[in-house]
Amino acid sequence: MSADTERDTLRKKLPEWVETSRKLSASGKVAQYIPELAGAPAGALGITILGPGPGDLLQAGDVGCRFTMQSISKVFTLLLALMDRGEDGVFAKVGMEPTGDDFNSMLKLELVEPGIPFNPMINAGAITVTSLIEGEDPLTKFDRILAFFRKLSGDPELTYNPRVYKSEALTAHRNRSLAYFLKDNAVLGPDEDVEDILDVYFKHCSIEVDCGHLARLGLVLALDGKDPVDGTQLIPTRYVQIVKTFMFSCGMYNASGEFAIRVGIPAKSGVAGGILAVVPDRYGIGVIGPALNRYGNSTAGVHLLETLSGALDWSLF
Ligand code: DON
């Protein structure tokens, strides 16, 4: 399908596809375990699709909805850690394999030797990656992360939501236990303070965006690390290749295999209901739909991406 035909189809059909997928939100549930997320609008669904050309912006549904990135931030903290430490530095501490377990599971940390997290997309892996980001104290680390998000999104005002941050920090018993377990396994080094690392992790999960931000971040990945406006190489291509591969194999947690078959493009979900998806060389996509399935992925959002991929033949295979 030519780029023009695709754009025309999207312009014509996107609002209707959003309304059809929105019905799926009735079968999902808004995340409750971070209390501040529980009030999100369960029936919301919005999508922004952004390409590099003029007029390559298509939106439908509740695109004004603001939400926190949650696990979507893990893609970008991994990029920053790779830029800070290189592949060897990162993969000495975290693996490259999908788990088939829930995103907050600690099962394999004890069952498998060495006890390093299986991949950087699960919570244990992302907490480890956060510890690898350079900065002499937690504030400097977080400032570097935020500056990175601001540069990639083109929004100098981007910041974290202090209510969501505090709400997670006060209730994160599972993440705390994962982090202390990592410390005991010496995955977090002797100089690392567990609470400091968790604090940076909770803050980057709480960075607040809308669908437009996610689409722009996704477009940088679609363009192999280039700034969509001026073409500057913002991230080394090799690191973008690594994170897109992780998104494909682990980005939708233990539903990543099904998503790969039904949709077939790299994507990363978050428990606030966001999904960042990438159509390589073409689009960055941001979706919000706060009602989640049992894997922690937006029910309506996954359905919408499946519809789009089917209609526009987006699968990489
Ligand atoms: O650590 C947590 O549990 C959350 N801050 C993020 C988890 C998440 O988004 C999982 N995604 N589907």
Residues whose N, C-alpha, C, O or C-beta is under 5 A from the ligand:
A	BS01	DON	Q70 S71 F103 N123 C205 S269 G270 V271 Y295 G296
